[in-house]
Amino acid sequence: MGTNTTYLSNAVNDYFGCNLKSLINWYRVQYAKMMLDKRIYRLKDIPYICGFSSKSTFYVAFKRCEGMTPNQYLSTRKEDSERINSNDNNNILKSLNLKF
């Protein structure tokens, strides 16, 4: 990169308020969330696709960034999706003025 690592580290710390490793892991977790939301890959493959060296480092970084595990994240996304679909179905029924 052609720059002093101490300078780069200080610049990241000053600008983002965290160290370079934390910043990189945050971006990796955001990418992992996109992959989880799209359900393109299996959870066991996502750590490596996002640049983590192991599943355990991925889980630690994900929990640190999001306050929940990847499995908990998937569960909340599934619940949100089910709630949205349920609301859509209720709205469709209301618009049809069906009475039961």
Backbone as JSON, one array per atom type, in Angstrom:
{
  "sequence": "MGTNTTYLSNAVNDYFGCNLKSLINWYRVQYAKMMLDKRIYRLKDIPYICGFSSKSTFYVAFKRCEGMTPNQYLSTRKEDSERINSNDNNNILKSLNLKF",
  "N": [[0.83, -1.18, 0.0], [2.12, 1.1, 0.44], [2.3, 2.85, 2.62], [2.89, 3.94, 5.98], [2.28, 1.66, 8.54], [1.62, 2.35, 11.16], [0.76, 4.98, 10.87], [-1.49, 4.55, 9.23], [-3.06, 2.98, 10.95], [-3.49, 4.82, 13.05], [-4.9, 6.79, 11.65], [-7.25, 5.41, 10.92], [-8.23, 4.86, 13.47], [-8.65, 7.48, 14.43], [-10.56, 8.46, 12.59], [-12.65, 6.51, 12.42], [-12.95, 5.59, 14.99], [-12.16, 3.13, 15.96], [-10.05, 0.19, 15.85], [-8.1, -1.01, 13.02], [-8.5, -3.75, 12.48], [-10.99, -4.25, 13.72], [-12.61, -2.58, 12.18], [-12.4, -3.75, 9.62], [-13.51, -6.27, 10.21], [-16.1, -5.43, 10.85], [-17.08, -4.58, 8.35], [-16.92, -7.03, 7.03], [-18.85, -8.49, 8.47], [-21.14, -7.04, 7.79], [-21.3, -7.69, 5.11], [-21.68, -10.42, 5.38], [-24.23, -10.42, 6.56], [-25.73, -9.53, 4.38], [-25.4, -11.73, 2.71], [-26.65, -13.69, 4.27], [-29.27, -12.68, 4.33], [-30.0, -12.89, 1.67], [-29.92, -15.57, 1.33], [-28.28, -17.18, -0.26], [-26.02, -18.69, 0.18], [-24.94, -21.39, 2.3], [-24.97, -21.24, 5.87], [-22.67, -22.3, 7.06], [-20.74, -21.86, 5.12], [-20.45, -19.15, 4.81], [-18.66, -17.69, 6.62], [-16.09, -18.07, 5.46], [-16.41, -17.15, 2.87], [-16.74, -14.48, 3.4], [-14.28, -13.73, 4.27], [-13.26, -14.47, 6.76], [-11.06, -16.34, 8.87], [-11.85, -18.55, 10.24], [-14.75, -20.35, 11.47], [-15.3, -19.81, 14.12], [-14.05, -17.31, 14.65], [-15.61, -15.74, 13.01], [-18.17, -16.0, 14.24], [-17.66, -14.77, 16.72], [-16.99, -12.15, 15.91], [-19.38, -11.44, 14.61], [-21.24, -11.53, 16.71], [-20.17, -9.54, 18.33], [-20.48, -7.27, 16.69], [-23.23, -7.23, 16.01], [-24.66, -7.97, 18.24], [-25.88, -10.37, 18.52], [-25.99, -13.86, 17.6], [-25.19, -15.36, 14.37], [-27.16, -17.3, 13.84], [-29.27, -16.46, 15.5], [-29.75, -14.03, 14.28], [-30.69, -14.89, 11.78], [-33.05, -16.12, 12.65], [-34.52, -13.92, 13.61], [-34.85, -12.51, 11.25], [-36.4, -14.29, 9.82], [-38.72, -14.33, 11.38], [-39.5, -11.64, 11.07], [-40.02, -11.63, 8.33], [-42.14, -13.48, 8.2], [-44.06, -12.1, 9.68], [-44.46, -9.84, 8.1], [-45.46, -11.05, 5.76], [-47.81, -12.13, 6.82], [-49.2, -9.8, 7.53], [-49.52, -8.73, 4.96], [-51.22, -10.63, 3.83], [-53.47, -10.29, 5.48], [-54.16, -7.67, 4.76], [-54.84, -8.04, 2.09], [-57.11, -9.67, 2.34], [-58.78, -7.88, 3.7], [-59.08, -5.92, 1.74], [-60.64, -7.27, -0.05], [-63.01, -7.35, 1.16], [-64.07, -9.56, 2.47], [-66.14, -11.52, 4.55], [-66.19, -13.55, 7.36]],
  "CA": [[0.0, 0.0, 0.0], [3.04, 2.22, 0.38], [2.13, 3.79, 3.73], [3.31, 3.49, 7.28], [1.16, 0.97, 9.2], [1.23, 3.12, 12.34], [-0.02, 6.11, 10.36], [-2.78, 4.02, 8.79], [-3.79, 2.58, 12.15], [-3.92, 6.04, 13.75], [-5.91, 7.45, 10.82], [-8.5, 4.64, 11.08], [-8.69, 5.09, 14.84], [-9.16, 8.85, 14.53], [-11.73, 8.66, 11.73], [-13.74, 5.56, 12.7], [-13.06, 5.33, 16.43], [-11.85, 1.72, 16.26], [-8.82, -0.22, 15.19], [-8.26, -1.48, 11.65], [-9.06, -5.11, 12.5], [-12.42, -4.13, 14.03], [-13.26, -1.97, 11.02], [-12.48, -4.78, 8.57], [-14.49, -7.26, 10.64], [-17.44, -4.84, 10.74], [-17.46, -4.68, 6.93], [-17.15, -8.45, 6.73], [-20.14, -8.86, 9.07], [-22.2, -6.44, 6.97], [-21.36, -8.52, 3.91], [-22.29, -11.69, 5.82], [-25.67, -10.18, 6.72], [-26.32, -9.52, 3.04], [-25.43, -13.12, 2.24], [-27.68, -14.37, 5.05], [-30.58, -12.18, 3.9], [-30.3, -13.4, 0.32], [-29.97, -17.03, 1.44], [-27.58, -17.76, -1.41], [-25.04, -19.66, 0.67], [-25.21, -22.01, 3.6], [-24.33, -20.53, 6.98], [-21.32, -22.82, 7.32], [-19.82, -21.38, 4.09], [-20.39, -17.68, 4.83], [-17.44, -17.11, 7.23], [-14.95, -18.14, 4.54], [-16.74, -16.27, 1.74], [-16.59, -13.1, 3.87], [-12.88, -13.44, 4.58], [-12.84, -14.9, 8.09], [-10.19, -17.5, 8.8], [-12.53, -19.7, 10.85], [-16.13, -20.14, 11.86], [-15.34, -19.24, 15.47], [-13.76, -15.87, 14.58], [-16.81, -15.15, 12.41], [-19.22, -15.93, 15.25], [-17.27, -13.77, 17.71], [-17.11, -10.84, 15.29], [-20.8, -11.19, 14.35], [-21.86, -11.24, 18.0], [-19.65, -8.23, 18.77], [-21.04, -6.2, 15.85], [-24.69, -7.24, 15.92], [-25.28, -8.26, 19.53], [-26.55, -11.67, 18.42], [-25.28, -14.81, 16.75], [-25.77, -15.46, 13.04], [-28.41, -18.08, 13.92], [-30.3, -15.58, 16.07], [-30.05, -13.05, 13.23], [-31.55, -15.57, 10.82], [-34.36, -16.32, 13.28], [-35.25, -12.64, 13.64], [-35.2, -12.18, 9.86], [-37.5, -15.19, 9.44], [-39.91, -13.82, 12.08], [-39.89, -10.39, 10.4], [-40.59, -11.99, 7.04], [-43.45, -14.1, 8.44], [-44.96, -11.05, 10.14], [-44.77, -9.01, 6.93], [-46.34, -11.84, 4.91], [-49.1, -12.23, 7.49], [-49.84, -8.49, 7.37], [-49.91, -8.61, 3.56], [-52.4, -11.48, 3.65], [-54.6, -9.62, 6.14], [-54.53, -6.51, 3.95], [-55.51, -8.55, 0.89], [-58.46, -10.08, 2.75], [-59.56, -6.67, 4.0], [-59.41, -5.23, 0.5], [-61.67, -8.04, -0.74], [-64.22, -7.21, 1.98], [-64.64, -10.88, 2.79], [-66.55, -11.68, 5.94], [-66.24, -14.94, 7.76]],
  "C": [[0.88, 1.25, 0.0], [2.86, 3.25, 1.48], [2.58, 3.13, 5.02], [2.12, 2.86, 8.01], [0.7, 1.71, 10.46], [0.37, 4.31, 11.94], [-1.42, 5.66, 9.96], [-3.65, 3.64, 9.98], [-4.32, 3.8, 12.91], [-5.02, 6.76, 12.96], [-7.26, 6.74, 10.95], [-9.07, 4.89, 12.45], [-9.3, 6.48, 14.99], [-10.47, 9.03, 13.77], [-12.92, 7.78, 12.14], [-13.92, 5.24, 14.19], [-12.85, 3.87, 16.8], [-10.56, 1.37, 15.55], [-9.13, -0.83, 13.82], [-8.9, -2.86, 11.6], [-10.57, -5.06, 12.78], [-13.2, -3.56, 12.85], [-13.44, -3.0, 9.9], [-13.52, -5.83, 8.95], [-15.91, -6.72, 10.55], [-17.93, -4.93, 9.3], [-17.73, -6.12, 6.53], [-18.5, -8.92, 7.28], [-21.3, -8.27, 8.26], [-22.39, -7.25, 5.68], [-22.02, -9.86, 4.25], [-23.8, -11.53, 5.99], [-26.37, -10.14, 5.36], [-26.44, -10.94, 2.49], [-26.51, -13.91, 2.97], [-29.07, -13.96, 4.59], [-30.97, -12.75, 2.54], [-30.42, -14.91, 0.29], [-29.36, -17.74, 0.22], [-26.66, -18.89, -0.97], [-25.5, -20.26, 1.99], [-24.42, -21.27, 4.67], [-22.91, -21.01, 7.2], [-20.29, -22.33, 6.3], [-19.55, -19.87, 4.19], [-19.13, -17.13, 5.5], [-16.27, -17.05, 6.24], [-15.18, -17.24, 3.33], [-16.49, -14.81, 2.12], [-15.19, -12.77, 4.35], [-12.43, -13.79, 5.98], [-12.02, -16.17, 7.97], [-10.83, -18.75, 9.41], [-13.96, -19.32, 11.21], [-16.2, -19.45, 13.23], [-15.02, -17.74, 15.46], [-14.93, -15.11, 13.96], [-17.9, -14.96, 13.46], [-18.91, -14.86, 16.3], [-17.44, -12.36, 17.13], [-18.58, -10.48, 15.05], [-21.5, -10.79, 15.64], [-21.42, -9.86, 18.5], [-20.3, -7.1, 17.99], [-22.55, -6.09, 15.94], [-25.4, -7.53, 17.23], [-26.07, -9.56, 19.54], [-25.73, -12.57, 17.51], [-25.89, -14.81, 15.35], [-27.09, -16.25, 13.03], [-29.55, -17.24, 14.49], [-30.72, -14.53, 15.03], [-31.0, -13.67, 12.19], [-32.96, -15.77, 11.37], [-35.16, -15.02, 13.29], [-35.68, -12.24, 12.24], [-36.38, -13.03, 9.41], [-38.79, -14.71, 10.1], [-40.41, -12.54, 11.44], [-40.59, -10.69, 9.08], [-41.98, -12.6, 7.2], [-44.47, -13.05, 8.86], [-45.39, -10.17, 8.97], [-45.73, -9.76, 6.01], [-47.73, -11.96, 5.51], [-49.87, -10.92, 7.35], [-50.32, -8.29, 5.94], [-51.18, -9.42, 3.29], [-53.63, -10.85, 4.28], [-55.08, -8.42, 5.33], [-55.27, -6.94, 2.68], [-56.94, -8.95, 1.23], [-59.34, -8.88, 3.05], [-59.98, -5.97, 2.71], [-60.49, -5.97, -0.29], [-63.02, -7.94, -0.02], [-64.89, -8.55, 2.26], [-64.99, -10.95, 4.25], [-66.69, -13.16, 6.24], [-67.14, -15.11, 8.95]]
}
